[in-house]
Structures are given as C-alpha cells and as structure tokens.
Amino acid sequence: MPAKVTLGMRQREYPLRKSVVTLREFCRLRMLPPPRSRRVKVPDMWSLLPIAMRNVARNKRRTAITLAALLIGVSVMVSMRGLINGLQRSMIENVALGQTGALQIHRKGYMKNVLGSPLNLDLPADDAFMARIAKVPGVVAVAPRIIYGGMVNLGDVTMFMATIAIDPKREFATCPKRAEIIQGDGGRFARGESLDGIILSAEMAKALRGELSGDAALLAPDKDGALSAENAHIIGTMQLTMPGEKKLGLAPLALVQRMLKMQGRATELAVRVDDMARVQLVAANLRAVLGPDYEVHVWEDIATFFKDMMYRQNFILTLVATVFMILMLLGVANTMLMSVLDRTREIGTMMAVGVRRSKILALFLMEAATIGALGGIFGGILGTLITAWMFEHTITITLPTSTVPYVIRPFVTPNYLIEVILIAGIGGLVFAAYPAWRASRLRPVQALAGG
C-alpha cells in the first residue's frame, strides 16, 4: 500500500517499500544534496600513545607508588650487577696478572699430565723463541717457568714442596701482581739480584718450623731421573691467592735449570695480553703461529675454580634479579587492574562511540609499557649513579679462599642498562596483558552502567 509522505504543505503518494522514510531517501526524492555524515573520529594506534601517557599521569599517587617500586628495584639490580662486575674483574686480574698469566703455552699433551709435572714435555725458553711469541699482536710480555715436585731441606727438616721456577724480571713483567703477595726481601728477588734466594708459602714456612733467613737445599730428580740438589737461601714468604697446593715455593729459573739439567728449556710459558677482552683472539693467533706441537690455554681453562665461582655468582644474581623484577611487575599489573576497575564507564563510552576492542587493549598495554619504561630508565640512572659512587670510593674485601684483599671497582655496561630498560618495558606489557584483555572484553551497556 502506498505510503503518504508530507512534504511541506502538499501531500503526495510514493510507492515506497517501507512506511519509514530515511533522511537520505527524503533528500533524494526532493532532489536535495545528501546529508553530511557526522561520525565520531576513532583514534588510530599511533595517536593512542599520547592518550596513554596522559592516562598514566591522571592518578598521580598510584603511578608514583608503582614508579617508586620499579625505580628502587631496577636501581638495586643495576648496583648489584655493577658490584659483581667489579668483583669478577678483580678476580680475573688477580688470577691473570698475579698467578697464571692471561695465557699459557705448553707442549702438546702437557695439560693431560699436569699433575705429574712432566719434565720431558718441555719447550724452548730461549730469547729467539720468546721473541717469536712476543711478535704476535696483543702479546705484551712472556715469562718462562718450570713447575716440578721436589723437596726442600732446612736444618734437620726435609719436606716435599711444589716449586715454580721463574725468571724474576720476565715473571713480574708478565704477572705484576705476583709481587704484591711476596713478603720479606721480595724486592731483591723480583729484581733478580738473589741468584739462590727462594720464596716459601706461609704454610710451607710454618711447617718447616725454622728461621726464614737460613741456608736451605733444593732436591729433585732431574730430567734423566737422577736425584740432584742445589744450595738455596730462604729470603721471604708469600700469601697464596688460589686454592690448591699450599706447600709451594718460588725459585730462580737459572738455579732450577742447572739442577734439573734443563738449560734453555721450560715446561710452560706465561703470556700477558694488552686487553683481557681479546684473550681468545690472541690465543687463536698464537696457535696459528706455533703450530700443532704446542697447546695454548686461556686463564679460565687453568683456573677452573674461579671460572666456576663466577658462573655461580652470575646464576645467583640472575635468580635474585628475576625475583625482584617479578615483584615489581606484579605492582604494574595491580595498578593496571585497578585502573580498569576505576574506568569502566570511560571504557563503555569509548566503545559506544566506535572505538574497537583491539584499540582499548592496545591503550592499556601502552600505559603499562610507559610505566615500565619510565621505571626502568629512572631506576637505571639511579643505579648507575650508585655504581659510579662505589667506583670512586672502591670496596675492599677478602674472599674465603684468599688472605689477599680484593680491591673492587664496580661498573655496569651500556648493554646491561639497555637490557634492564627493555625488560622493564616488555615485562610491563606481559604483566598487564590480563587487565588490558579484561578491559577490552567489557560489554558497553554494563560498562556504562558502572559494572
């Protein structure tokens, strides 16, 4: 049945399918321009970022508490990492510059029989061979050594002693920190002025129960297996910094070479490098230069105790940092959940004007990421300042395995700071996923009703 439509003061009948005429149909029938669409402009993803930042600043007290928790937690993480970095660097320096050297060179097969201190697996210790090693890029100094097991006699007491025979001038150029552990007339020994002077460990000196300035004798089987002896003179003691054999002594290389019939030979060469970060590269270059008859080992292959200790330190620090980060990010999740509960009508209004659920989800995730990133940045800055203060004032500690104090200068790397900030920001996203999902799943009618 035709519908009647009132147009002005006149009535006309139009064969419409429905009794309701839309505004667009009315304009078409009257030949008027179509009406303009007045849609609410829905923000795109990029324009949500300033909105998210404004929302973060809306509840200042809640945001401040969350940021304070993140700031304290991140600063503690950075400070602890800096302290461990300083401790590990001090440990590496004490081992590489005071005991083993950054690198060690042996004849092939020596390390497999190192407990027996084999004298038959010797290598050249002449100036030409060491000059060949010194030409390798990154090598600073080379020192020959002979390590053997023998005996020392003082008066009527004779005891077993593991002895390291060194060339003092070359040794203290390669391991300068070794001089710090020597007590007594160590200066004369370090300068090579005492041709028969020996240094005993404190445990060895205590076991001998004698004067530390008396005539002694060194006894050991030489390279051919015959027992040989040389007169020596005890001129000082030393404090050990590594676990292992406590009955240890230092002796002049020339004296021991004469006793063992190993003139111009050694059982190992210690090498100092210019940069410990490039020690693996220098080791690879040395292997290429020396060939397959020799083995090159870095300090961590020799001082495995310290390598294991550093691994345990890093594991414990990572565990503690993970617990700290989880606790901090739970605070971010709680803040976002409270924000969703407080803003249900706002969420309903956004849905009513056409904002999609995905954009509501993205908005709350951006708010969480903003809080996490700000907490990570300010926490990283505070932690860096604390670490810099500790670096300036230094920290001195003594490990249970050593009587020699370690001077620690904490530091953090830029890579670690970037990693912490990224973890805080991404962690905020992850832990805010449920509150954001809950906000995007609200029904507009219920949200507008406040619940």
GIURVEN-V47699 format. One record per pair of residues at least 12 apart in sequence whose C-alpha atoms are under 10 Angstrom apart, sorted by the first residue. I is the first residue (numbers start at 0). J is the second residue. If there is no record, write none. Layout:
I:J + I:J
//
This chain:
0:12 + 0:13 + 0:14 + 0:15 + 0:16 + 0:17 + 0:18 + 1:13 + 1:14 + 1:15 + 1:16 + 1:17 + 1:18 + 2:14 + 2:15 + 2:16 + 2:17 + 2:18 + 2:19 + 2:20 + 3:15 + 3:18 + 4:18 + 4:19 + 4:20 + 4:25 + 6:25 + 6:28 + 6:29 + 13:28 + 22:34 + 23:35 + 38:352 + 38:353 + 39:352 + 39:353 + 39:354 + 40:352 + 40:353 + 40:354 + 41:349 + 41:352 + 41:353 + 41:354 + 41:355 + 41:358 + 42:353 + 42:354 + 42:355 + 42:358 + 43:354 + 43:358 + 44:357 + 44:358 + 44:359 + 44:361 + 44:362 + 46:362 + 47:358 + 47:359 + 47:361 + 47:362 + 47:363 + 47:365 + 47:366 + 48:361 + 48:362 + 48:363 + 48:365 + 48:366 + 48:369 + 49:362 + 49:365 + 49:366 + 50:362 + 50:365 + 50:366 + 51:361 + 51:362 + 51:363 + 51:364 + 51:365 + 51:366 + 51:367 + 51:368 + 51:369 + 52:362 + 52:365 + 52:366 + 52:367 + 52:368 + 52:369 + 52:370 + 53:366 + 54:338 + 54:362 + 54:363 + 54:366 + 55:335 + 55:338 + 55:363 + 55:365 + 55:366 + 55:367 + 55:369 + 55:370 + 56:366 + 56:370 + 58:338 + 61:334 + 61:335 + 61:337 + 61:338 + 62:331 + 62:334 + 62:335 + 62:370 + 63:370 + 63:374 + 64:330 + 64:331 + 64:334 + 65:327 + 65:328 + 65:329 + 65:330 + 65:331 + 65:332 + 65:333 + 65:334 + 65:370 + 65:371 + 65:374 + 66:327 + 66:330 + 66:331 + 66:370 + 66:371 + 66:372 + 66:373 + 66:374 + 66:375 + 66:377 + 66:378 + 67:327 + 67:374 + 67:377 + 67:378 + 68:323 + 68:326 + 68:327 + 68:328 + 68:330 + 68:331 + 68:374 + 68:378 + 69:323 + 69:324 + 69:326 + 69:327 + 69:328 + 69:330 + 69:331 + 69:370 + 69:371 + 69:372 + 69:373 + 69:374 + 69:375 + 69:376 + 69:377 + 69:378 + 69:379 + 69:423 + 70:327 + 70:371 + 70:373 + 70:374 + 70:375 + 70:376 + 70:377 + 70:378 + 70:379 + 70:380 + 70:381 + 70:382 + 71:323 + 71:327 + 71:374 + 71:375 + 71:377 + 71:378 + 71:379 + 71:381 + 71:382 + 72:320 + 72:322 + 72:323 + 72:324 + 72:326 + 72:327 + 72:374 + 72:375 + 72:378 + 72:379 + 72:382 + 73:320 + 73:323 + 73:324 + 73:327 + 73:374 + 73:375 + 73:376 + 73:377 + 73:378 + 73:379 + 73:380 + 73:381 + 73:382 + 73:416 + 73:419 + 73:420 + 73:423 + 74:374 + 74:375 + 74:376 + 74:377 + 74:378 + 74:379 + 74:380 + 74:381 + 74:382 + 74:383 + 74:384 + 74:385 + 74:386 + 74:419 + 75:320 + 75:323 + 75:378 + 75:379 + 75:381 + 75:382 + 75:383 + 75:385 + 75:386 + 76:316 + 76:317 + 76:319 + 76:320 + 76:321 + 76:323 + 76:324 + 76:378 + 76:379 + 76:382 + 76:416 + 76:419 + 77:320 + 77:378 + 77:379 + 77:380 + 77:381 + 77:382 + 77:383 + 77:384 + 77:385 + 77:386 + 77:410 + 77:411 + 77:412 + 77:415 + 77:416 + 77:419 + 78:379 + 78:381 + 78:382 + 78:383 + 78:384 + 78:385 + 78:386 + 78:387 + 78:389 + 78:409 + 78:410 + 78:411 + 79:316 + 79:319 + 79:320 + 79:382 + 79:386 + 79:409 + 79:410 + 79:411 + 80:313 + 80:316 + 80:317 + 80:320 + 80:382 + 80:386 + 80:409 + 80:410 + 80:411 + 80:412 + 80:415 + 81:382 + 81:383 + 81:385 + 81:386 + 81:387 + 81:389 + 81:390 + 81:407 + 81:408 + 81:409 + 81:410 + 81:411 + 81:412 + 81:415 + 82:386 + 82:389 + 82:390 + 82:394 + 82:407 + 82:408 + 82:409 + 82:410 + 82:411 + 83:309 + 83:312 + 83:313 + 83:316 + 83:407 + 83:408 + 83:409 + 83:410 + 83:411 + 84:309 + 84:312 + 84:313 + 84:407 + 84:408 + 84:409 + 84:410 + 84:411 + 84:412 + 85:386 + 85:389 + 85:390 + 85:393 + 85:394 + 85:405 + 85:406 + 85:407 + 85:408 + 85:409 + 85:410 + 85:411 + 86:309 + 86:312 + 86:394 + 86:395 + 86:396 + 86:405 + 86:406 + 86:407 + 86:408 + 86:409 + 86:410 + 87:305 + 87:306 + 87:308 + 87:309 + 87:312 + 87:313 + 87:405 + 87:407 + 87:408 + 87:409 + 88:275 + 88:406 + 88:407 + 88:408 + 88:409 + 88:410 + 89:404 + 89:405 + 89:406 + 89:407 + 89:408 + 89:409 + 90:240 + 90:305 + 90:306 + 90:308 + 90:309 + 90:398 + 90:405 + 90:406 + 90:407 + 91:275 + 91:298 + 91:299 + 91:302 + 91:305 + 91:306 + 91:309 + 92:174 + 92:175 + 92:176 + 92:275 + 92:405 + 93:174 + 93:175 + 93:176 + 93:177 + 93:240 + 93:241 + 93:403 + 93:405 + 93:406 + 94:174 + 94:176 + 94:177 + 94:240 + 94:241 + 94:298 + 94:299 + 94:301 + 94:302 + 94:305 + 95:173 + 95:174 + 95:175 + 95:176 + 95:177 + 95:269 + 95:270 + 95:271 + 95:272 + 95:275 + 95:297 + 95:298 + 95:299 + 95:302 + 96:170 + 96:171 + 96:172 + 96:173 + 96:174 + 96:175 + 96:176 + 96:177 + 96:270 + 96:271 + 96:272 + 96:298 + 97:170 + 97:171 + 97:173 + 97:174 + 97:175 + 97:176 + 97:177 + 97:178 + 97:179 + 97:180 + 97:239 + 97:240 + 97:241 + 98:170 + 98:173 + 98:174 + 98:175 + 98:176 + 98:177 + 98:239 + 98:240 + 98:241 + 98:269 + 98:298 + 98:302 + 99:173 + 99:174 + 99:177 + 99:268 + 99:269 + 99:270 + 99:271 + 99:297 + 99:298 + 99:299 + 99:301 + 99:302 + 100:140 + 100:141 + 100:142 + 100:170 + 100:173 + 100:174 + 100:175 + 100:268 + 100:269 + 100:270 + 100:271 + 100:272 + 100:297 + 100:298 + 100:301 + 101:138 + 101:173 + 101:174 + 101:269 + 101:270 + 101:271 + 101:272 + 101:273 + 101:274 + 101:275 + 101:278 + 101:279 + 101:281 + 101:282 + 101:296 + 101:297 + 101:298 + 101:299 + 101:301 + 102:138 + 102:141 + 102:268 + 102:269 + 102:270 + 102:271 + 102:272 + 102:275 + 102:278 + 102:279 + 102:281 + 102:282 + 102:285 + 102:295 + 102:296 + 102:297 + 102:298 + 102:299 + 102:300 + 102:301 + 103:141 + 103:142 + 103:143 + 103:267 + 103:268 + 103:269 + 103:270 + 103:271 + 103:282 + 103:294 + 103:295 + 103:296 + 103:297 + 103:298 + 103:300 + 103:301 + 104:122 + 104:132 + 104:141 + 104:143 + 104:266 + 104:267 + 104:268 + 104:269 + 104:270 + 104:282 + 104:285 + 104:286 + 104:289 + 104:293 + 104:294 + 104:295 + 104:296 + 104:297 + 105:120 + 105:121 + 105:122 + 105:265 + 105:266 + 105:267 + 105:268 + 105:269 + 105:292 + 105:293 + 105:294 + 105:295 + 105:296 + 106:119 + 106:120 + 106:121 + 106:122 + 106:123 + 106:265 + 106:266 + 106:267 + 106:268 + 106:291 + 106:292 + 106:293 + 106:294 + 106:295 + 107:120 + 107:121 + 107:122 + 107:291 + 107:292 + 107:293 + 107:294 + 107:295 + 108:120 + 108:292 + 108:293 + 108:294 + 109:121 + 109:266 + 109:267 + 109:293 + 109:294 + 110:294 + 110:296 + 110:301 + 113:146 + 113:147 + 114:147 + 114:148 + 115:146 + 115:147 + 115:148 + 116:145 + 116:146 + 116:147 + 116:148 + 116:161 + 116:266 + 117:145 + 117:146 + 117:147 + 117:148 + 117:222 + 117:266 + 118:145 + 118:146 + 118:147 + 118:220 + 118:221 + 118:222 + 118:223 + 118:224 + 118:259 + 118:261 + 118:264 + 118:265 + 118:266 + 119:221 + 119:222 + 119:223 + 119:261 + 119:265 + 119:266 + 120:265 + 120:266 + 120:267 + 121:145 + 121:222 + 121:261 + 121:264 + 121:265 + 121:266 + 121:267 + 122:143 + 122:261 + 122:263 + 122:264 + 122:265 + 122:266 + 122:267 + 122:268 + 122:292 + 122:293 + 123:143 + 123:261 + 123:262 + 123:263 + 123:264 + 123:265 + 123:266 + 123:267 + 123:268 + 124:141 + 124:142 + 124:143 + 124:144 + 124:145 + 124:261 + 124:262 + 124:263 + 124:264 + 124:265 + 124:266 + 124:267 + 124:268 + 125:143 + 125:262 + 125:263 + 125:264 + 125:265 + 126:263 + 128:289 + 129:141 + 129:142 + 129:143 + 129:268 + 129:270 + 131:285 + 131:288 + 131:289 + 132:268 + 132:270 + 132:284 + 132:285 + 132:288 + 132:289 + 133:270 + 133:271 + 133:272 + 133:285 + 134:285 + 134:288 + 135:272 + 135:281 + 135:282 + 135:284 + 135:285 + 135:288 + 136:272 + 136:273 + 136:280 + 136:281 + 136:284 + 136:285 + 137:270 + 137:271 + 137:272 + 137:273 + 137:274 + 137:275 + 137:277 + 137:278 + 137:280 + 137:281 + 137:282 + 137:284 + 138:173 + 138:270 + 138:271 + 138:272 + 138:273 + 138:274 + 138:278 + 138:281 + 138:282 + 138:285 + 139:172 + 139:173 + 139:270 + 139:271 + 139:272 + 139:273 + 139:274 + 140:169 + 140:170 + 140:171 + 140:172 + 140:173 + 140:174 + 140:269 + 140:270 + 140:271 + 140:272 + 140:273 + 141:169 + 141:170 + 141:171 + 141:172 + 141:173 + 141:174 + 141:268 + 141:269 + 141:270 + 141:271 + 141:272 + 142:165 + 142:166 + 142:167 + 142:168 + 142:169 + 142:170 + 142:171 + 142:172 + 142:173 + 142:174 + 142:265 + 142:267 + 142:268 + 142:269 + 142:270 + 142:271 + 143:164 + 143:165 + 143:166 + 143:167 + 143:169 + 143:170 + 143:173 + 143:252 + 143:263 + 143:264 + 143:265 + 143:266 + 143:267 + 143:268 + 143:269 + 143:270 + 144:163 + 144:164 + 144:165 + 144:166 + 144:169 + 144:170 + 144:250 + 144:251 + 144:252 + 144:255 + 144:256 + 144:264 + 144:265 + 144:266 + 144:267 + 144:268 + 144:269 + 145:162 + 145:163 + 145:164 + 145:165 + 145:166 + 145:250 + 145:251 + 145:252 + 145:255 + 145:256 + 145:259 + 145:261 + 145:264 + 145:265 + 145:266 + 145:267 + 145:268 + 146:161 + 146:162 + 146:163 + 146:164 + 146:165 + 146:249 + 146:252 + 146:255 + 146:265 + 146:266 + 146:267 + 147:160 + 147:161 + 147:162 + 147:163 + 147:164 + 147:219 + 147:220 + 147:221 + 147:255 + 147:259 + 147:266 + 148:160 + 148:161 + 148:162 + 148:163 + 148:218 + 148:219 + 148:220 + 148:247 + 149:161 + 149:162 + 149:217 + 149:218 + 149:219 + 149:220 + 149:221 + 149:226 + 149:227 + 149:228 + 150:162 + 150:216 + 150:217 + 150:218 + 150:219 + 150:220 + 150:228 + 151:203 + 151:207 + 151:215 + 151:216 + 151:217 + 151:218 + 151:219 + 151:228 + 151:229 + 151:230 + 151:231 + 151:248 + 152:207 + 152:214 + 152:215 + 152:216 + 152:217 + 152:218 + 152:230 + 152:231 + 153:207 + 153:208 + 153:209 + 153:210 + 153:211 + 153:213 + 153:214 + 153:215 + 153:216 + 153:217 + 153:231 + 153:232 + 153:233 + 154:207 + 154:208 + 154:209 + 154:210 + 154:213 + 154:214 + 154:215 + 154:216 + 155:207 + 155:209 + 156:206 + 156:207 + 156:208 + 156:209 + 156:215 + 157:207 + 157:215 + 157:216 + 157:217 + 157:218 + 158:203 + 158:206 + 158:207 + 158:218 + 158:246 + 159:203 + 159:217 + 159:218 + 159:219 + 159:246 + 159:247 + 160:199 + 160:200 + 160:203 + 160:217 + 160:218 + 160:219 + 160:244 + 160:245 + 160:246 + 160:247 + 160:248 + 160:249 + 161:244 + 161:245 + 161:246 + 161:247 + 161:248 + 161:249 + 162:197 + 162:198 + 162:199 + 162:217 + 162:246 + 162:247 + 162:248 + 162:249 + 162:250 + 162:255 + 163:198 + 163:247 + 163:248 + 163:249 + 163:250 + 163:251 + 163:252 + 163:255 + 164:197 + 164:248 + 164:249 + 164:250 + 164:251 + 164:252 + 164:253 + 164:254 + 164:255 + 164:256 + 164:265 + 164:266 + 165:189 + 165:191 + 165:249 + 165:250 + 165:251 + 165:252 + 165:253 + 165:254 + 165:255 + 165:265 + 166:188 + 166:189 + 166:190 + 166:191 + 166:250 + 166:251 + 166:252 + 166:253 + 166:254 + 167:187 + 167:188 + 167:189 + 167:190 + 167:191 + 167:192 + 167:193 + 167:249 + 167:250 + 167:251 + 167:252 + 168:188 + 168:189 + 168:190 + 168:191 + 168:192 + 169:189 + 169:190 + 169:191 + 169:269 + 170:189 + 170:268 + 170:269 + 170:270 + 170:271 + 171:189 + 171:190 + 172:189 + 172:270 + 172:271 + 173:269 + 173:270 + 173:271 + 173:272 + 174:269 + 174:270 + 174:271 + 175:189 + 175:271 + 177:189 + 177:237 + 177:238 + 177:239 + 177:240 + 178:237 + 179:237 + 179:238 + 179:403 + 180:200 + 180:236 + 180:237 + 180:238 + 180:239 + 180:240 + 180:402 + 180:403 + 181:198 + 181:199 + 181:200 + 181:201 + 181:235 + 181:236 + 181:237 + 181:238 + 181:239 + 182:198 + 182:199 + 182:200 + 182:201 + 182:234 + 182:235 + 182:236 + 182:237 + 182:238 + 183:198 + 183:211 + 183:212 + 183:233 + 183:234 + 183:235 + 183:236 + 183:237 + 184:196 + 184:198 + 184:212 + 184:233 + 184:234 + 184:235 + 184:236 + 185:197 + 185:198 + 185:234 + 185:235 + 185:236 + 185:237 + 186:235 + 187:234 + 188:234 + 188:235 + 188:249 + 188:250 + 188:251 + 189:251 + 191:251 + 193:231 + 193:232 + 193:234 + 193:250 + 193:251 + 194:231 + 194:232 + 194:250 + 194:251 + 194:252 + 194:253 + 194:254 + 195:214 + 195:215 + 195:216 + 195:229 + 195:230 + 195:231 + 195:232 + 195:233 + 195:234 + 195:250 + 195:251 + 195:252 + 195:253 + 195:254 + 195:255 + 196:212 + 196:214 + 196:215 + 196:230 + 196:231 + 196:232 + 196:233 + 196:234 + 196:235 + 196:249 + 196:250 + 196:251 + 196:254 + 197:215 + 197:217 + 197:231 + 197:232 + 197:233 + 197:234 + 197:235 + 197:236 + 197:248 + 197:249 + 197:250 + 197:251 + 198:211 + 198:232 + 198:233 + 198:234 + 198:235 + 198:236 + 198:237 + 198:247 + 198:248 + 198:249 + 198:250 + 198:251 + 199:211 + 199:233 + 199:234 + 199:235 + 199:236 + 199:237 + 199:238 + 199:245 + 199:246 + 199:247 + 199:248 + 199:249 + 199:250 + 200:235 + 200:236 + 200:237 + 200:238 + 200:239 + 200:244 + 200:245 + 200:246 + 200:247 + 200:248 + 200:249 + 201:235 + 201:236 + 201:237 + 201:238 + 201:239 + 201:245 + 201:246 + 201:247 + 201:248 + 202:236 + 202:237 + 202:238 + 202:239 + 202:244 + 202:245 + 202:246 + 202:247 + 203:236 + 203:237 + 203:245 + 203:246 + 203:247 + 203:248 + 204:233 + 204:235 + 204:236 + 204:237 + 204:246 + 204:247 + 204:248 + 205:246 + 206:246 + 210:233 + 210:234 + 211:232 + 211:233 + 211:234 + 211:235 + 211:236 + 212:232 + 212:233 + 212:234 + 212:235 + 213:231 + 213:232 + 213:233 + 213:234 + 214:230 + 214:231 + 214:232 + 214:233 + 214:234 + 215:229 + 215:230 + 215:231 + 215:232 + 215:233 + 216:228 + 216:229 + 216:230 + 216:231 + 216:232 + 216:233 + 217:229 + 217:230 + 217:231 + 217:232 + 217:250 + 217:254 + 217:255 + 217:258 + 218:230 + 218:255 + 218:258 + 218:259 + 219:255 + 219:258 + 219:259 + 220:258 + 220:259 + 220:260 + 221:255 + 221:256 + 221:257 + 221:258 + 221:259 + 221:260 + 221:261 + 222:256 + 222:258 + 222:259 + 222:260 + 222:261 + 223:259 + 223:260 + 224:259 + 225:259 + 226:258 + 226:259 + 227:255 + 227:257 + 227:258 + 227:259 + 227:260 + 228:255 + 228:257 + 228:258 + 228:259 + 229:254 + 229:255 + 229:257 + 229:258 + 229:259 + 230:254 + 230:258 + 231:250 + 231:251 + 231:254 + 232:250 + 233:248 + 233:250 + 235:249 + 236:248 + 236:249 + 237:249 + 238:401 + 238:402 + 238:403 + 239:400 + 239:401 + 239:402 + 239:403 + 240:398 + 240:399 + 240:400 + 240:401 + 240:402 + 240:403 + 240:404 + 241:302 + 241:304 + 241:305 + 241:400 + 241:401 + 241:402 + 241:403 + 242:302 + 242:304 + 242:305 + 242:399 + 242:400 + 242:401 + 243:304 + 243:400 + 252:264 + 252:265 + 267:294 + 268:295 + 269:295 + 269:296 + 269:297 + 269:298 + 270:282 + 270:295 + 270:297 + 270:298 + 275:298 + 278:296 + 278:297 + 278:298 + 279:295 + 279:296 + 279:297 + 281:295 + 281:297 + 282:294 + 282:295 + 282:296 + 282:297 + 283:295 + 283:296 + 320:419 + 324:419 + 324:422 + 324:423 + 324:426 + 325:423 + 325:426 + 325:427 + 325:430 + 327:371 + 327:374 + 327:423 + 327:426 + 327:427 + 328:367 + 328:370 + 328:371 + 328:423 + 328:424 + 328:425 + 328:426 + 328:427 + 328:428 + 328:429 + 328:430 + 328:431 + 329:426 + 329:427 + 329:430 + 329:431 + 330:427 + 330:430 + 330:431 + 331:366 + 331:367 + 331:368 + 331:370 + 331:371 + 331:426 + 331:427 + 331:428 + 331:430 + 331:431 + 332:367 + 332:426 + 332:427 + 332:428 + 332:429 + 332:430 + 332:431 + 332:432 + 332:433 + 332:434 + 332:435 + 333:430 + 333:431 + 333:434 + 334:367 + 334:370 + 334:431 + 334:434 + 335:363 + 335:364 + 335:366 + 335:367 + 335:370 + 335:427 + 335:430 + 335:431 + 335:432 + 335:433 + 335:434 + 335:435 + 335:438 + 336:363 + 336:431 + 336:432 + 336:433 + 336:434 + 336:435 + 336:437 + 336:438 + 337:434 + 338:363 + 338:434 + 338:435 + 338:438 + 339:363 + 339:434 + 339:435 + 339:436 + 339:437 + 339:438 + 339:439 + 339:441 + 340:434 + 340:437 + 340:438 + 340:446 + 340:449 + 340:450 + 341:449 + 341:450 + 342:438 + 342:446 + 342:447 + 342:449 + 342:450 + 343:438 + 343:441 + 343:442 + 343:443 + 343:445 + 343:446 + 343:447 + 343:448 + 343:449 + 343:450 + 344:443 + 344:444 + 344:445 + 344:446 + 344:447 + 344:448 + 344:449 + 344:450 + 345:443 + 345:446 + 345:447 + 345:449 + 346:359 + 346:438 + 346:439 + 346:441 + 346:442 + 346:443 + 346:446 + 346:447 + 346:449 + 347:438 + 347:439 + 347:441 + 347:442 + 347:443 + 347:444 + 347:445 + 347:446 + 347:447 + 347:448 + 347:449 + 347:450 + 348:443 + 348:444 + 348:446 + 348:447 + 349:443 + 349:446 + 349:447 + 350:439 + 350:441 + 350:442 + 350:443 + 350:444 + 350:446 + 350:447 + 351:442 + 351:443 + 351:444 + 351:446 + 351:447 + 355:439 + 356:435 + 356:436 + 356:438 + 356:439 + 356:440 + 356:441 + 357:435 + 357:436 + 357:439 + 357:440 + 358:439 + 359:435 + 359:436 + 359:437 + 359:438 + 359:439 + 359:440 + 360:431 + 360:432 + 360:433 + 360:434 + 360:435 + 360:436 + 360:437 + 360:438 + 360:439 + 360:440 + 361:428 + 361:432 + 361:435 + 361:436 + 361:439 + 362:435 + 362:438 + 362:439 + 363:428 + 363:431 + 363:432 + 363:434 + 363:435 + 363:436 + 363:438 + 363:439 + 364:425 + 364:427 + 364:428 + 364:429 + 364:430 + 364:431 + 364:432 + 364:433 + 364:434 + 364:435 + 364:436 + 365:424 + 365:427 + 365:428 + 365:431 + 365:435 + 366:427 + 366:428 + 366:431 + 366:435 + 367:423 + 367:424 + 367:425 + 367:426 + 367:427 + 367:428 + 367:429 + 367:430 + 367:431 + 367:432 + 367:434 + 367:435 + 368:421 + 368:423 + 368:424 + 368:425 + 368:426 + 368:427 + 368:428 + 368:429 + 368:430 + 368:431 + 369:423 + 369:424 + 369:425 + 369:427 + 369:428 + 370:423 + 370:424 + 370:427 + 370:428 + 371:420 + 371:421 + 371:422 + 371:423 + 371:424 + 371:425 + 371:426 + 371:427 + 371:428 + 372:419 + 372:420 + 372:421 + 372:422 + 372:423 + 372:424 + 372:425 + 372:426 + 372:427 + 373:420 + 373:423 + 373:424 + 374:420 + 374:423 + 374:424 + 375:416 + 375:417 + 375:418 + 375:419 + 375:420 + 375:421 + 375:422 + 375:423 + 375:424 + 376:416 + 376:417 + 376:419 + 376:420 + 376:421 + 376:423 + 376:424 + 377:420 + 378:416 + 378:419 + 378:420 + 378:423 + 379:415 + 379:416 + 379:417 + 379:419 + 379:420 + 380:416 + 382:411 + 382:416 + 383:409 + 383:410 + 383:411 + 383:412 + 383:413 + 383:416 + 385:409 + 385:410 + 386:408 + 386:409 + 386:410 + 386:411 + 387:408 + 387:409 + 387:410 + 387:411 + 388:408 + 388:409 + 388:410 + 389:407 + 389:408 + 389:409 + 389:410 + 390:407 + 390:408 + 390:409 + 390:410 + 391:408 + 391:409 + 392:407 + 392:408 + 392:409 + 393:406 + 393:407 + 393:408 + 393:409 + 394:406 + 394:407 + 394:408 + 394:409 + 395:407 + 395:408
//
